[in-house]
């Protein structure tokens, strides 16, 4: 790897970390405005004070402005091999656009306040509309940062990297593992993970800290006295790691932040970032300082974006928007009707319609093709939520009550591996099917490629000619697929095996929706954002996607 190529890769990380810093600065002001808006509604405050800050063009925050770093990144991208440079550039461009839109919204909010328009805006509806969009953009930023760093890291490690100084290389080998484990634990808190896997990660992190403290003299003993700064960085990294571990332990025990309006998990993640990102001189910042000092050819560490969670005021006008409230009935009915119409269009395009067609959405499968439904269920730890797996189970129970003897159901569960839990059996064997679902246990991570490959193999083996051969994937997260899986999905769709995706989440985040819609386009199926109001109907319509032909 040339010096120019090494720098080109790290340009991405440097720019990404600058965007994280900008997100942190703006998030503090967005959180303040959210709190001020709520007090204005709940307590009848007369005025809201707000001082706008210049963020992305402020030399106090950025010695080199992000826009200048972006230009350098774009120019130096030439040094990355052509087959590797396209996707990172695409992802950093999307990330750049997200932060630019956030800056525009920041300025729009400032004008909204400065002009006094908020005083004539009943219930601050425009202000909350801004904050709603900001909340989604923060989730987009988090996903883009994660995808970008994964792509850079995978590409960077294709190279055989030379060791310039064996002493430095030995120290970095240990500290790299410390940083990686700190990153894994911080992301776990962000994902609200309290699984056995997360606890095991904490124990491993604790053992790693103990090892580095115990063997400090061995690692640092050969360092010349005039390189005292390296010893200092080493000890500071140990200190930050211990603080991160203490935060993780507190998070597992839930010892703090009880009765907080945004929930304890939000505050625990903020604590973690204070010991991980640069604004707390955290683990990442210290590791990157060591890399700059030693000049060993390694990829810089990435900082983690903050989150912004919108909290609505305790006021009847906002009851339908709060997460713990029932959805507005009129809205739910409109969404259900839209799903019905969308699904009718799909069904019409898949089969010829009889002169007297069965009615889509009615609780009957008469007049519809025989079903070969393969449920591919994400059992990663984040699916262990009352609005996810239990919602899928209750919806499937209703569908089973309508299924005919000839209709088949199969179940595959996937996490870091994919298991066939139930080979195709008649949908009338309700007790056996529900028993399998009741025994589902969540695990840690997920591998969508493995799950889909196993599902398509089963779909081919159990294929019903002229039937509704459909994989129904239930997931709550975003994922990327390799080219092999994409080709499999597209090829199978041409052979009448469709893929539909049910997306379970508190909110329908744009970055997830767009990705999942792209995938179902390959599979010629349907995308469904699932809520308690539409789950049963959406599943029924999937079973009615193909009508019997004359």
URVEN-V460895 format. One record per residue. N is the residue number from 1. RES is the residue in one letter. D_LAST is the distance of its C-alpha to the last C-alpha in Angstrom with 2 decimals. Layout:
# URVEN-V460895
n=N res=RES d_last=D_LAST
n=N res=RES d_last=D_LAST
This chain:
# URVEN-V460895
n=1 res=X d_last=64.43
n=2 res=X d_last=66.61
n=3 res=X d_last=68.23
n=4 res=X d_last=66.16
n=5 res=X d_last=62.87
n=6 res=X d_last=64.03
n=7 res=X d_last=64.93
n=8 res=X d_last=61.64
n=9 res=X d_last=59.67
n=10 res=X d_last=62.00
n=11 res=X d_last=61.75
n=12 res=X d_last=58.22
n=13 res=X d_last=59.46
n=14 res=X d_last=62.45
n=15 res=X d_last=60.38
n=16 res=X d_last=57.79
n=17 res=X d_last=60.68
n=18 res=X d_last=62.12
n=19 res=X d_last=58.85
n=20 res=X d_last=58.92
n=21 res=X d_last=62.44
n=22 res=X d_last=61.37
n=23 res=X d_last=58.54
n=24 res=X d_last=61.12
n=25 res=X d_last=63.50
n=26 res=X d_last=60.90
n=27 res=X d_last=59.35
n=28 res=X d_last=62.71
n=29 res=X d_last=62.77
n=30 res=X d_last=59.15
n=31 res=X d_last=59.91
n=32 res=X d_last=63.06
n=33 res=X d_last=61.24
n=34 res=X d_last=58.56
n=35 res=X d_last=61.39
n=36 res=X d_last=63.28
n=37 res=X d_last=60.25
n=38 res=X d_last=59.70
n=39 res=X d_last=63.37
n=40 res=X d_last=63.28
n=41 res=X d_last=60.48
n=42 res=X d_last=61.73
n=43 res=X d_last=65.47
n=44 res=X d_last=65.68
n=45 res=X d_last=67.50
n=46 res=X d_last=68.87
n=47 res=X d_last=68.63
n=48 res=X d_last=67.01
n=49 res=X d_last=69.18
n=50 res=X d_last=67.53
n=51 res=X d_last=69.15
n=52 res=X d_last=66.84
n=53 res=X d_last=67.47
n=54 res=X d_last=66.95
n=55 res=X d_last=64.99
n=56 res=X d_last=63.62
n=57 res=X d_last=66.59
n=58 res=X d_last=69.26
n=59 res=X d_last=71.75
n=60 res=X d_last=72.82
n=61 res=X d_last=69.47
n=62 res=X d_last=68.81
n=63 res=X d_last=71.73
n=64 res=X d_last=69.30
n=65 res=X d_last=66.71
n=66 res=X d_last=63.05
n=67 res=X d_last=62.34
n=68 res=X d_last=65.00
n=69 res=X d_last=63.60
n=70 res=X d_last=60.15
n=71 res=X d_last=61.66
n=72 res=X d_last=63.45
n=73 res=X d_last=60.34
n=74 res=X d_last=58.44
n=75 res=X d_last=61.31
n=76 res=X d_last=61.94
n=77 res=X d_last=58.28
n=78 res=X d_last=59.11
n=79 res=X d_last=60.95
n=80 res=X d_last=57.83
n=81 res=X d_last=56.02
n=82 res=X d_last=53.35
n=83 res=X d_last=50.45
n=84 res=X d_last=51.57
n=85 res=X d_last=52.46
n=86 res=X d_last=49.21
n=87 res=X d_last=47.56
n=88 res=X d_last=50.78
n=89 res=X d_last=51.50
n=90 res=X d_last=48.05
n=91 res=X d_last=48.48
n=92 res=X d_last=52.05
n=93 res=X d_last=50.99
n=94 res=X d_last=48.42
n=95 res=X d_last=51.08
n=96 res=X d_last=53.58
n=97 res=X d_last=51.26
n=98 res=X d_last=50.69
n=99 res=X d_last=54.45
n=100 res=X d_last=55.09
n=101 res=X d_last=52.64
n=102 res=X d_last=54.45
n=103 res=X d_last=57.73
n=104 res=X d_last=56.40
n=105 res=X d_last=55.30
n=106 res=X d_last=58.71
n=107 res=X d_last=60.40
n=108 res=X d_last=58.14
n=109 res=X d_last=59.07
n=110 res=X d_last=62.73
n=111 res=X d_last=62.59
n=112 res=X d_last=60.79
n=113 res=X d_last=63.71
n=114 res=X d_last=66.55
n=115 res=X d_last=65.62
n=116 res=X d_last=65.44
n=117 res=X d_last=61.94
n=118 res=X d_last=61.01
n=119 res=X d_last=63.38
n=120 res=X d_last=61.34
n=121 res=X d_last=57.95
n=122 res=X d_last=56.96
n=123 res=X d_last=56.23
n=124 res=X d_last=56.53
n=125 res=X d_last=52.82
n=126 res=X d_last=53.26
n=127 res=X d_last=55.37
n=128 res=X d_last=52.82
n=129 res=X d_last=50.10
n=130 res=X d_last=52.23
n=131 res=X d_last=52.68
n=132 res=X d_last=48.97
n=133 res=X d_last=48.32
n=134 res=X d_last=51.34
n=135 res=X d_last=50.08
n=136 res=X d_last=46.81
n=137 res=X d_last=48.77
n=138 res=X d_last=50.99
n=139 res=X d_last=48.04
n=140 res=X d_last=46.84
n=141 res=X d_last=50.37
n=142 res=X d_last=50.48
n=143 res=X d_last=47.23
n=144 res=X d_last=48.30
n=145 res=X d_last=51.73
n=146 res=X d_last=50.30
n=147 res=X d_last=47.89
n=148 res=X d_last=50.68
n=149 res=X d_last=53.24
n=150 res=X d_last=50.92
n=151 res=X d_last=50.17
n=152 res=X d_last=53.88
n=153 res=X d_last=55.01
n=154 res=X d_last=52.55
n=155 res=X d_last=53.63
n=156 res=X d_last=57.33
n=157 res=X d_last=57.46
n=158 res=X d_last=56.41
n=159 res=X d_last=60.05
n=160 res=X d_last=62.97
n=161 res=X d_last=65.40
n=162 res=X d_last=69.16
n=163 res=X d_last=71.52
n=164 res=X d_last=74.34
n=165 res=X d_last=76.33
n=166 res=X d_last=75.73
n=167 res=X d_last=77.32
n=168 res=X d_last=75.00
n=169 res=X d_last=72.00
n=170 res=X d_last=72.81
n=171 res=X d_last=73.14
n=172 res=X d_last=69.93
n=173 res=X d_last=68.02
n=174 res=X d_last=68.89
n=175 res=X d_last=68.49
n=176 res=X d_last=65.13
n=177 res=X d_last=63.83
n=178 res=X d_last=65.40
n=179 res=X d_last=63.68
n=180 res=X d_last=60.29
n=181 res=X d_last=60.53
n=182 res=X d_last=61.64
n=183 res=X d_last=58.64
n=184 res=X d_last=56.28
n=185 res=X d_last=57.83
n=186 res=X d_last=57.81
n=187 res=X d_last=54.09
n=188 res=X d_last=53.56
n=189 res=X d_last=55.29
n=190 res=X d_last=53.19
n=191 res=X d_last=50.02
n=192 res=X d_last=51.51
n=193 res=X d_last=51.50
n=194 res=X d_last=53.56
n=195 res=X d_last=52.04
n=196 res=X d_last=54.12
n=197 res=X d_last=53.48
n=198 res=X d_last=55.10
n=199 res=X d_last=58.06
n=200 res=X d_last=58.47
n=201 res=X d_last=58.55
n=202 res=X d_last=61.31
n=203 res=X d_last=63.30
n=204 res=X d_last=63.00
n=205 res=X d_last=64.11
n=206 res=X d_last=67.09
n=207 res=X d_last=68.10
n=208 res=X d_last=67.85
n=209 res=X d_last=70.12
n=210 res=X d_last=72.57
n=211 res=X d_last=72.65
n=212 res=X d_last=73.33
n=213 res=X d_last=76.10
n=214 res=X d_last=77.63
n=215 res=X d_last=77.60
n=216 res=X d_last=78.54
n=217 res=X d_last=81.94
n=218 res=X d_last=80.42
n=219 res=X d_last=78.01
n=220 res=X d_last=80.48
n=221 res=X d_last=83.78
n=222 res=X d_last=83.80
n=223 res=X d_last=83.07
n=224 res=X d_last=86.17
n=225 res=X d_last=87.98
n=226 res=X d_last=87.36
n=227 res=X d_last=83.60
n=228 res=X d_last=83.86
n=229 res=X d_last=80.92
n=230 res=X d_last=78.57
n=231 res=X d_last=79.92
n=232 res=X d_last=79.42
n=233 res=X d_last=75.77
n=234 res=X d_last=75.19
n=235 res=X d_last=76.70
n=236 res=X d_last=74.86
n=237 res=X d_last=71.52
n=238 res=X d_last=72.43
n=239 res=X d_last=73.32
n=240 res=X d_last=70.04
n=241 res=X d_last=68.10
n=242 res=X d_last=69.96
n=243 res=X d_last=69.12
n=244 res=X d_last=65.43
n=245 res=X d_last=65.55
n=246 res=X d_last=67.31
n=247 res=X d_last=64.58
n=248 res=X d_last=61.90
n=249 res=X d_last=63.80
n=250 res=X d_last=64.19
n=251 res=X d_last=60.48
n=252 res=X d_last=59.63
n=253 res=X d_last=62.20
n=254 res=X d_last=61.24
n=255 res=X d_last=64.94
n=256 res=X d_last=64.91
n=257 res=X d_last=63.12
n=258 res=X d_last=62.28
n=259 res=X d_last=61.07
n=260 res=X d_last=60.63
n=261 res=X d_last=58.35
n=262 res=X d_last=56.28
n=263 res=X d_last=56.24
n=264 res=X d_last=58.39
n=265 res=X d_last=56.10
n=266 res=X d_last=56.43
n=267 res=X d_last=60.22
n=268 res=X d_last=60.30
n=269 res=X d_last=58.40
n=270 res=X d_last=60.88
n=271 res=X d_last=63.71
n=272 res=X d_last=62.22
n=273 res=X d_last=61.98
n=274 res=X d_last=65.63
n=275 res=X d_last=66.59
n=276 res=X d_last=64.06
n=277 res=X d_last=64.00
n=278 res=X d_last=66.92
n=279 res=X d_last=67.94
n=280 res=X d_last=69.24
n=281 res=X d_last=70.55
n=282 res=X d_last=67.92
n=283 res=X d_last=66.87
n=284 res=X d_last=64.95
n=285 res=X d_last=67.76
n=286 res=X d_last=70.36
n=287 res=X d_last=68.38
n=288 res=X d_last=67.90
n=289 res=X d_last=71.61
n=290 res=X d_last=72.41
n=291 res=X d_last=70.11
n=292 res=X d_last=71.87
n=293 res=X d_last=75.23
n=294 res=X d_last=74.59
n=295 res=X d_last=72.54
n=296 res=X d_last=70.60
n=297 res=X d_last=67.35
n=298 res=X d_last=64.78
n=299 res=X d_last=61.95
n=300 res=X d_last=63.09
n=301 res=X d_last=61.69
n=302 res=X d_last=59.23
n=303 res=X d_last=59.88
n=304 res=X d_last=57.21
n=305 res=X d_last=56.02
n=306 res=X d_last=56.74
n=307 res=X d_last=54.16
n=308 res=X d_last=54.28
n=309 res=X d_last=52.82
n=310 res=X d_last=52.64
n=311 res=X d_last=54.05
n=312 res=X d_last=53.48
n=313 res=X d_last=56.33
n=314 res=X d_last=56.72
n=315 res=X d_last=55.90
n=316 res=X d_last=53.34
n=317 res=X d_last=51.93
n=318 res=X d_last=50.76
n=319 res=X d_last=49.46
n=320 res=X d_last=45.78
n=321 res=X d_last=46.62
n=322 res=X d_last=48.62
n=323 res=X d_last=46.93
n=324 res=X d_last=48.00
n=325 res=X d_last=46.56
n=326 res=X d_last=43.29
n=327 res=X d_last=41.07
n=328 res=X d_last=41.23
n=329 res=X d_last=38.63
n=330 res=X d_last=37.70
n=331 res=X d_last=37.20
n=332 res=X d_last=35.11
n=333 res=X d_last=32.80
n=334 res=X d_last=32.50
n=335 res=X d_last=31.65
n=336 res=X d_last=29.01
n=337 res=X d_last=27.39
n=338 res=X d_last=27.60
n=339 res=X d_last=25.89
n=340 res=X d_last=23.04
n=341 res=X d_last=22.65
n=342 res=X d_last=23.03
n=343 res=X d_last=20.41
n=344 res=X d_last=17.91
n=345 res=X d_last=18.62
n=346 res=X d_last=18.14
n=347 res=X d_last=14.75
n=348 res=X d_last=13.57
n=349 res=X d_last=15.02
n=350 res=X d_last=13.50
n=351 res=X d_last=9.72
n=352 res=X d_last=7.50
n=353 res=X d_last=7.68
n=354 res=X d_last=6.13
n=355 res=X d_last=8.95
n=356 res=X d_last=10.60
n=357 res=X d_last=10.36
n=358 res=X d_last=12.67
n=359 res=X d_last=16.03
n=360 res=X d_last=17.22
n=361 res=X d_last=20.59
n=362 res=X d_last=20.50
n=363 res=X d_last=21.82
n=364 res=X d_last=18.75
n=365 res=X d_last=16.16
n=366 res=X d_last=13.85
n=367 res=X d_last=10.28
n=368 res=X d_last=11.35
n=369 res=X d_last=11.28
n=370 res=X d_last=14.29
n=371 res=X d_last=17.39
n=372 res=X d_last=20.08
n=373 res=X d_last=22.57
n=374 res=X d_last=25.98
n=375 res=X d_last=28.61
n=376 res=X d_last=31.37
n=377 res=X d_last=34.25
n=378 res=X d_last=37.41
n=379 res=X d_last=40.35
n=380 res=X d_last=43.14
n=381 res=X d_last=45.91
n=382 res=X d_last=44.87
n=383 res=X d_last=41.65
n=384 res=X d_last=43.92
n=385 res=X d_last=43.64
n=386 res=X d_last=42.46
n=387 res=X d_last=40.03
n=388 res=X d_last=38.40
n=389 res=X d_last=37.78
n=390 res=X d_last=38.31
n=391 res=X d_last=35.88
n=392 res=X d_last=33.19
n=393 res=X d_last=33.96
n=394 res=X d_last=33.72
n=395 res=X d_last=30.40
n=396 res=X d_last=28.91
n=397 res=X d_last=30.35
n=398 res=X d_last=28.28
n=399 res=X d_last=25.03
n=400 res=X d_last=25.92
n=401 res=X d_last=26.29
n=402 res=X d_last=22.56
n=403 res=X d_last=21.34
n=404 res=X d_last=19.74
n=405 res=X d_last=21.33
n=406 res=X d_last=18.83
n=407 res=X d_last=19.40
n=408 res=X d_last=22.24
n=409 res=X d_last=25.13
n=410 res=X d_last=27.92
n=411 res=X d_last=31.02
n=412 res=X d_last=33.30
n=413 res=X d_last=36.43
n=414 res=X d_last=38.36
n=415 res=X d_last=41.81
n=416 res=X d_last=44.20
n=417 res=X d_last=42.15
n=418 res=X d_last=38.61
n=419 res=X d_last=38.10
n=420 res=X d_last=35.10
n=421 res=X d_last=35.74
n=422 res=X d_last=32.69
n=423 res=X d_last=30.50
n=424 res=X d_last=26.82
n=425 res=X d_last=26.80
n=426 res=X d_last=24.62
n=427 res=X d_last=24.56
n=428 res=X d_last=25.92
n=429 res=X d_last=29.20
n=430 res=X d_last=30.35
n=431 res=X d_last=34.06
n=432 res=X d_last=34.04
n=433 res=X d_last=31.99
n=434 res=X d_last=34.20
n=435 res=X d_last=37.26
n=436 res=X d_last=36.52
n=437 res=X d_last=36.15
n=438 res=X d_last=39.37
n=439 res=X d_last=41.25
n=440 res=X d_last=40.42
n=441 res=X d_last=43.70
n=442 res=X d_last=44.17
n=443 res=X d_last=46.08
n=444 res=X d_last=47.74
n=445 res=X d_last=46.06
n=446 res=X d_last=42.50
n=447 res=X d_last=41.11
n=448 res=X d_last=37.60
n=449 res=X d_last=37.47
n=450 res=X d_last=37.99
n=451 res=X d_last=35.44
n=452 res=X d_last=32.65
n=453 res=X d_last=33.48
n=454 res=X d_last=33.30
n=455 res=X d_last=30.01
n=456 res=X d_last=28.32
n=457 res=X d_last=29.80
n=458 res=X d_last=28.37
n=459 res=X d_last=24.90
n=460 res=X d_last=24.92
n=461 res=X d_last=26.25
n=462 res=X d_last=23.70
n=463 res=X d_last=20.63
n=464 res=X d_last=17.25
n=465 res=X d_last=14.82
n=466 res=X d_last=11.65
n=467 res=X d_last=13.58
n=468 res=X d_last=15.67
n=469 res=X d_last=18.79
n=470 res=X d_last=21.32
n=471 res=X d_last=25.10
n=472 res=X d_last=26.56
n=473 res=X d_last=30.18
n=474 res=X d_last=32.60
n=475 res=X d_last=35.89
n=476 res=X d_last=38.72
n=477 res=X d_last=40.24
n=478 res=X d_last=40.24
n=479 res=X d_last=40.09
n=480 res=X d_last=40.04
n=481 res=X d_last=38.18
n=482 res=X d_last=39.57
n=483 res=X d_last=38.11
n=484 res=X d_last=36.88
n=485 res=X d_last=34.64
n=486 res=X d_last=33.41
n=487 res=X d_last=32.42
n=488 res=X d_last=30.64
n=489 res=X d_last=28.58
n=490 res=X d_last=27.67
n=491 res=X d_last=26.91
n=492 res=X d_last=24.72
n=493 res=X d_last=22.65
n=494 res=X d_last=21.82
n=495 res=X d_last=20.59
n=496 res=X d_last=18.24
n=497 res=X d_last=20.94
n=498 res=X d_last=21.67
n=499 res=X d_last=24.95
n=500 res=X d_last=25.60
n=501 res=X d_last=29.16
n=502 res=X d_last=30.63
n=503 res=X d_last=34.11
n=504 res=X d_last=36.65
n=505 res=X d_last=39.91
n=506 res=X d_last=42.34
n=507 res=X d_last=41.67
n=508 res=X d_last=39.01
n=509 res=X d_last=41.30
n=510 res=X d_last=40.51
n=511 res=X d_last=41.42
n=512 res=X d_last=39.07
n=513 res=X d_last=36.19
n=514 res=X d_last=36.49
n=515 res=X d_last=36.64
n=516 res=X d_last=33.69
n=517 res=X d_last=31.53
n=518 res=X d_last=32.47
n=519 res=X d_last=31.39
n=520 res=X d_last=27.93
n=521 res=X d_last=27.47
n=522 res=X d_last=28.06
n=523 res=X d_last=25.49
n=524 res=X d_last=22.86
n=525 res=X d_last=22.87
n=526 res=X d_last=24.60
n=527 res=X d_last=28.21
n=528 res=X d_last=29.18
n=529 res=X d_last=32.78
n=530 res=X d_last=33.03
n=531 res=X d_last=35.30
n=532 res=X d_last=35.90
n=533 res=X d_last=34.16
n=534 res=X d_last=30.78
n=535 res=X d_last=30.50
n=536 res=X d_last=28.41
n=537 res=X d_last=25.98
n=538 res=X d_last=25.69
n=539 res=X d_last=24.95
n=540 res=X d_last=22.29
n=541 res=X d_last=20.50
n=542 res=X d_last=20.71
n=543 res=X d_last=18.85
n=544 res=X d_last=16.09
n=545 res=X d_last=15.87
n=546 res=X d_last=12.42
n=547 res=X d_last=9.39
n=548 res=X d_last=6.66
n=549 res=X d_last=3.84
n=550 res=X d_last=0.00
